[in-house]
Amino acid sequence: MYGLKEDWSLDDPAREFVLDDYEGGTARWCSGCGDHGVLTAVQRLCRDEQLPPEKTVTVSGIGCSSRFPHYMKTYGFHGLHGRALPVACGVRARRPDLHIFVATGDGDCCAIGTAHWIHAVRYNMKMVVMLLDNNIYGLTKMQTSPTTKRGATSNTHPDGSMLDALNPLTVTLGITNASFVAQTVDWNPAHVYATLRAAHRHPGLAFVRILQRCPHFVPKLWDELTNDPNKVLLLDHPDGIPVDPAVARAYKNHQRHDPHDLGAAFQVARREDVVPIGLLYHNPDAQRYDEFSAAGHALQPEARLKAIDAAIDRFLI
Ligand code: SF4
């Protein structure tokens, strides 16, 4: 017999969640789209961490990857273009008991949502932010995005993009109070899963850039990396992303990288000869704005009313 506990979770000690508890509708992404694998990784993570579906929220903005909440059988918010992060921060401020996953794309996060990206990273409220980066606007049919490489053609730049691409890793590392910055590739499920698990266990905002395949508009985008694993630099450290033996075998190019060293993280993030995957930077002790915004949540209704009255009385003339 189910009952509702005070925190609104279902009171059933025998509950055990299986994958089906997190699987929403059939994903309408193109066949071969990298978003499918990331969705599976998040659903597996929820199952393995036994996150109650009614305590889990997926938030997104606009774009192909932002269809994510529709395919999770949890609470979800498919918001406005670029506005996933302020919505997620609002959820976190009022409901610090919820598990929050944000799905955003390179157009959504790194163009129209840039200001929110900067401030959300600085606020460092607990959530997992997945930047699914395919270097293109997919939903609106192939326009240049901030992460499109120089020279790459698109419908807005048929002769090739003129500017160097924005690097989401160096931008995030440069934001005051950044606390978790990682990178992975959608075509390596074990590494995606291990990265998202570490992100979920981080106490603040975990920013994970996921290099994502878009076979529909940019089918050759990551060919260099998928054809030559030596182009991938696997970051390795006891405090980093645990490396599965199969992943270590797939990528022979390893580097010992201390994720507590911000200067070294910048150096790794700036490399152009290889693409680093793993945990670039981690500071679990960074300040968290949700610790302040949660003040008073535990008050009983009488005490809460008293506090509101006292606050209003400050404005009496
Ligand atoms: Fe995925 Fe690209 Fe298709 Fe969008 S257009 S669903 S990003 S493959």
Residues whose N, C-alpha, C, O or C-beta is under 5 A from the ligand:
A	BS01	SF4	W29 C30 C33 C64 G138 L139 R213 C214 P215 H216 F217
